[in-house]
Amino acid sequence: MHEFTNPSMTKAMLNPTPQSVQPRTDRLPDPYRAEARVLAERLAALDGALDWAAVQARAEPWVRAVRENPPPFWAMERLLTEYPISSHEGLALMRLAEALLRVPDTETAIALTADQLGRADFEGASDAVIARLSSAAIALSKRWLPAEGDTPGLVARLGARSVVAATLRAVQLLGRQFVLGEDIEDALSRAEAGRRVHPTLRHSFDMLGEGARTEADAAHYLQSYRQALEAIARRADPMRHPSLNDGLSIKLSALHPRYEPAQHERVMRELVPRVWTLCERAAQASLNLTIDAEEVERLELSLDVFEALASRVAREYPLWEGLGLALQAYQTRAVELIDEVAAIARRHGVRLMCRLVKGAYWDSEIKRAQELGLPSYPVFTRKHRTDVGYLACARALLEADDVVFAQFATHNAGTIAAMLQMARQRGSTRFELQRLHGMGEGVYREVLRDVDAGCRVYAPVGAHRDLLAYLVRRLLENGANSSFVHQLADESVGMDALLESPIGRCASEDGEPAFALPARLFGAVRPNSEGLDPTVAAHRERLFDAWRQVSVPRVPEAQSGDVALAAQHAATAFDAWNHRPVAERAAILRRAADDMQAQLPPLCALLVAEARKTWPDAIAEVREAIDFLRYYATEAERLLAPVELPGPTGERNTLRLHGRGAWVCISPWNFPLAIFTGQVAAALVTGNTVLAKPAEQTPAIAQEAVRLLHAAGVPAEVLQLLHGPGETVGAALVAEPAVAGVAFTGSTPVAKAIQRALAAKDGPIVPLIAETGGVNAMLVDSSALPEQVADAVVQSAFRSAGQRCSALRLLCVHESIADGVIDMVRGAAQALVVGDPADLATDVGPLIDAEAFDGVARHLARLRTTARALLPEGEDATTHTVAPQLFEIRHVAEASQEIFGPVLQVLRWRGDPKDVIAQVNALGYGLTLGLQTRIDSRALALAAQARAGNVYVNRNTIGAVVGVQPFGGEGLSGTGPKAGGPHYLPRFCAEQTLTINTTAAGGNVALFSA
Ligand SMILES: Cc1cc2nc3c(=O)[nH]c(=O)nc-3n(C[C@H](O)[C@H](O)[C@H](O)COP(=O)(O)OP(=O)(O)OC[C@H]3O[C@@H](n4cnc5c(N)ncnc54)[C@H](O)[C@@H]3O)c2cc1C
């Protein structure tokens, strides 16, 4: 039975079994199984399957021949061998490749080039074409490029332009290595030319572009796929098997702006028909249409899409065998995925294709798992384990060759030789080899002389602008020390090392992850809080189980007299609590943290029910509360340990920190668990007693936190909860004579009122820690990546319905890219789902209550008369929801008020970015600031100029992590110190020095015995 205290919350809005959260079971095993276990399974599957000496003997001549007679593009591979991405030069090259081509204005291009090349040293680069070009650009830059901030003279500017032009050219050449043509006709002609040399060569064209942010992007990509299919179809032979025709590779993320597991229903409804139109055309022309593999989190979703397509193929084009899926061997579920694809084929009576790759998103998979505190990594953590995974997958694919045509995509000579050996043993010929355009050319030249197998080239097509994300992945691959192509180009890597058996290597180690699991991110200092991954059914089920049982209890309000009595108890309890060893208090906090961790799903459910949080926000909030408890426990033990101070002989001087007395902690509804727990934990662990007043809207979650802390060992009178209105209960608490300090998070006006009330009291002057709001800005220059900006903006401005003090309020975009960025933000905002927070598909839940809604509505009415509205109105007074709103304004000063909702103001800037920061500083707030630029020196200079507590570069501006990004601002945004940082606890403490004259009892023994 749900019992809602929040008057604006209706059961209809909080549907306990919303449609899109109906349990969907996963087809594949848990992606977070222990790596050692998965590896053992893979090794067992390969037991006795390969004669590695024969593999090596087969691959050696290929390698030797490539090294002796390098292919045309070898120069680039050599360049990246000389300058791996781990070097300044390699990194500079990658950064320039990623950004320079898209920068529209000369000023920024000069600044970017100077910034990156200024720190790189290409002197003495090899004299191959591209290397020479890059060297020349770098050498020139040394003389001509201005340092960021200098005003270059005319001659120097002319020089800088030339250097930028040369660098641009070098980067274009770099890009051209990986792109077959600027459009499909161009690419088809080049493919034809290639076939004159290798008649059996086939291509899978890839229309560059991925990750549509808007419906318009998706429509554009769909159109470009359609055009490409038409062009390929025109030259294909419909009577041939798809393996003998050219084909197309597509990315589902390009075809839908919300290709995400949480949007499952919508993806199936909207995306599948789009992809089907492509399937139809491919089927009619007998082409291979392969769905590229993207991030692990989308795997289950792509399987559902794939099966929907396969079932329709079975009905409408049963003879077509060209529908394909790419599989990543670095995934711990890859073999099971192959089994599932084969099962789909058998279920529907169709033949399918499977491209086996190792995987191109390895670093981002590792980062995501760490950020979300997941139980393990969904990918292998050592390169040779991925190789073993690949071989196990290859075997599984060959075993399924009655229904699956295997496409082995790798540039690794050892992997190719091993896979060929397995195919021969099985007598299978139903497979082809694949390589990327611009990679592995030398190896394949040799392999195809030796082997009678089909070979398909994955051939990206598109303009330079669309190449960037792809190019970065290729540079990472070519530049990584562990990669085969990198080692092949490095003659110092001997044959045995290059062709070492990955199976042998795995067998000689324990299979444990190569680096700490997410839970051990902070090493021995403290455990990291653990999260849940709602894209995994078992994890979702834990949340929904909790949801089915959640109830929001009514919390009794404090009555008149309760505050005074509580203050009395708190004062009386202080001495005993303060005198308990800090280690005991820290242990209590750690116990509470462990209990909270165990209770994560019910706490999340309570946050959704009471505070109207979406599930991902709820998970992040519980994790933050856990982190606060553990962080402050550790910090207290460090800070409260007595410190011996130096002094004259004959006396001992010690500095000690201890509690001040009874603290009042007043927390807001927008982080009713994390901020509440953070304030309370900091006060408690430093020896204070606490009178905690939660926000009126969210007392139940606070009550639950208090219950956990009491259960962990905090005595009842040491932590007391007093629920009630700020004007009465809050004011009475602040007015209590015995109060030793106040920690407050909320609005600036209330913080000022508390400050005045404290100042008006007789007695001691007590500290006030106030964290208040902000008008947070993000400055975007023309080197920024619009897609990254759009993601960061949408998350920062609209997640949590904009009800975070860190939320983005003002976006300042350089005029040269403003149109595109604003369009993208607008489109991405429109693709968000506004609604019931209990529904996993919801991105933007309701505002907390009618008062908050009315406040935002008033601001919207004002903005609609003073600014240019860029999105349709979307307020609903019954549900208190507000669809994301975007307004264009002309001056920073127009955004002087904090609007606590999903409302973003945007302006275009030109000239010096420092002037924009100066105007933002002049608003008087100082909480968060976002900078989007690829010019590192600019980011550092602007961050130094900014009066903001938290500056984020090239990412979103929300979700500060305890101990990683201590949170809090300056000016109108608060007093500091930062919560979750090393300076927070001392503010809760009084200090004492103890000086003991050690000679008083006799002589100076220490001096005599020195
Ligand atoms: C035709 C073709 C199509 C492709 N399509 C896709 C696709 O749809 N999706 C996709 O993701 N990729 C795709 N790729 C890219 C592919 O993932 C990489 O090219 C491939 O991983 C390179 O493998 P290799 O055997 O050539 O090189 P190798 O050097 O033998 O292997 C490199 C791979 O090892 C893995 N690796 C590196 N370090 C580690 C580590 N510490 N722990 C574990 N693993 C590690 C990485 O996945 C890396 O890519 C495609 C490649 C080809 C050739």
The ligand as a MOL file (V3000), in Angstrom:
LIG
                    3D

  0  0  0     0  0            999 V3000
M  V30 BEGIN CTAB
M  V30 COUNTS 53 58 0 0 0
M  V30 BEGIN ATOM
M  V30 1 C 35.7540 -5.1870 -40.9990 0
M  V30 2 C 35.7840 -4.6250 -39.6360 0
M  V30 3 C 34.6070 -4.1840 -39.0670 0
M  V30 4 C 34.5910 -3.6870 -37.7760 0
M  V30 5 N 33.4000 -3.3630 -37.1700 0
M  V30 6 C 33.3980 -3.0610 -35.8560 0
M  V30 7 C 32.1890 -2.9020 -35.1390 0
M  V30 8 O 31.0930 -3.0170 -35.6640 0
M  V30 9 N 32.2500 -2.5920 -33.8170 0
M  V30 10 C 33.4420 -2.4930 -33.1560 0
M  V30 11 O 33.4350 -2.2550 -31.9550 0
M  V30 12 N 34.6020 -2.6250 -33.8180 0
M  V30 13 C 34.6010 -2.9110 -35.1310 0
M  V30 14 N 35.7820 -3.0660 -35.7850 0
M  V30 15 C 37.0220 -2.5980 -35.1700 0
M  V30 16 C 37.6750 -3.6860 -34.4630 0
M  V30 17 O 37.1120 -3.8200 -33.2000 0
M  V30 18 C 39.1370 -3.4040 -34.3370 0
M  V30 19 O 39.6380 -3.1270 -35.5980 0
M  V30 20 C 39.7620 -4.6250 -33.7980 0
M  V30 21 O 39.5320 -4.6860 -32.4370 0
M  V30 22 C 41.1970 -4.7280 -34.0830 0
M  V30 23 O 41.5210 -6.0550 -33.7880 0
M  V30 24 P 42.7990 -6.7570 -34.4310 0
M  V30 25 O 42.6280 -8.2000 -34.2670 0
M  V30 26 O 42.9700 -6.2190 -35.7840 0
M  V30 27 O 43.9600 -6.1460 -33.5720 0
M  V30 28 P 44.6350 -6.5800 -32.2360 0
M  V30 29 O 45.7290 -5.6070 -32.0390 0
M  V30 30 O 44.9980 -8.0000 -32.2120 0
M  V30 31 O 43.5140 -6.3490 -31.1630 0
M  V30 32 C 43.2150 -5.0640 -30.7030 0
M  V30 33 C 41.9820 -5.1420 -29.8690 0
M  V30 34 O 42.2550 -5.7080 -28.5720 0
M  V30 35 C 41.4070 -5.1370 -27.6210 0
M  V30 36 N 42.2150 -4.6640 -26.4930 0
M  V30 37 C 43.1930 -3.7220 -26.4520 0
M  V30 38 N 43.6880 -3.5780 -25.2060 0
M  V30 39 C 42.9920 -4.4290 -24.4280 0
M  V30 40 C 43.0400 -4.7640 -23.0400 0
M  V30 41 N 43.9000 -4.1930 -22.1830 0
M  V30 42 N 42.1670 -5.6780 -22.5850 0
M  V30 43 C 41.2910 -6.2800 -23.4100 0
M  V30 44 N 41.2110 -6.0310 -24.7240 0
M  V30 45 C 42.0540 -5.1160 -25.2290 0
M  V30 46 C 40.6920 -4.0090 -28.2940 0
M  V30 47 O 39.3910 -4.4050 -28.5790 0
M  V30 48 C 41.4560 -3.7600 -29.5500 0
M  V30 49 O 40.6720 -3.2600 -30.5490 0
M  V30 50 C 35.8050 -3.5950 -37.0760 0
M  V30 51 C 36.9860 -4.0330 -37.6560 0
M  V30 52 C 36.9850 -4.5620 -38.9020 0
M  V30 53 C 38.2510 -5.0600 -39.4630 0
M  V30 END ATOM
M  V30 BEGIN BOND
M  V30 1 1 1 2
M  V30 2 1 2 3
M  V30 3 2 2 52
M  V30 4 2 3 4
M  V30 5 1 4 5
M  V30 6 1 4 50
M  V30 7 2 5 6
M  V30 8 1 6 7
M  V30 9 1 6 13
M  V30 10 2 7 8
M  V30 11 1 7 9
M  V30 12 1 9 10
M  V30 13 2 10 11
M  V30 14 1 10 12
M  V30 15 2 12 13
M  V30 16 1 13 14
M  V30 17 1 14 15
M  V30 18 1 14 50
M  V30 19 1 15 16
M  V30 20 1 16 17
M  V30 21 1 16 18
M  V30 22 1 18 19
M  V30 23 1 18 20
M  V30 24 1 20 21
M  V30 25 1 20 22
M  V30 26 1 22 23
M  V30 27 1 23 24
M  V30 28 2 24 25
M  V30 29 1 24 26
M  V30 30 1 24 27
M  V30 31 1 27 28
M  V30 32 2 28 29
M  V30 33 1 28 30
M  V30 34 1 28 31
M  V30 35 1 31 32
M  V30 36 1 32 33
M  V30 37 1 33 34
M  V30 38 1 33 48
M  V30 39 1 34 35
M  V30 40 1 35 36
M  V30 41 1 35 46
M  V30 42 1 36 37
M  V30 43 1 36 45
M  V30 44 2 37 38
M  V30 45 1 38 39
M  V30 46 1 39 40
M  V30 47 2 39 45
M  V30 48 1 40 41
M  V30 49 2 40 42
M  V30 50 1 42 43
M  V30 51 2 43 44
M  V30 52 1 44 45
M  V30 53 1 46 47
M  V30 54 1 46 48
M  V30 55 1 48 49
M  V30 56 2 50 51
M  V30 57 1 51 52
M  V30 58 1 52 53
M  V30 END BOND
M  V30 END CTAB
M  END
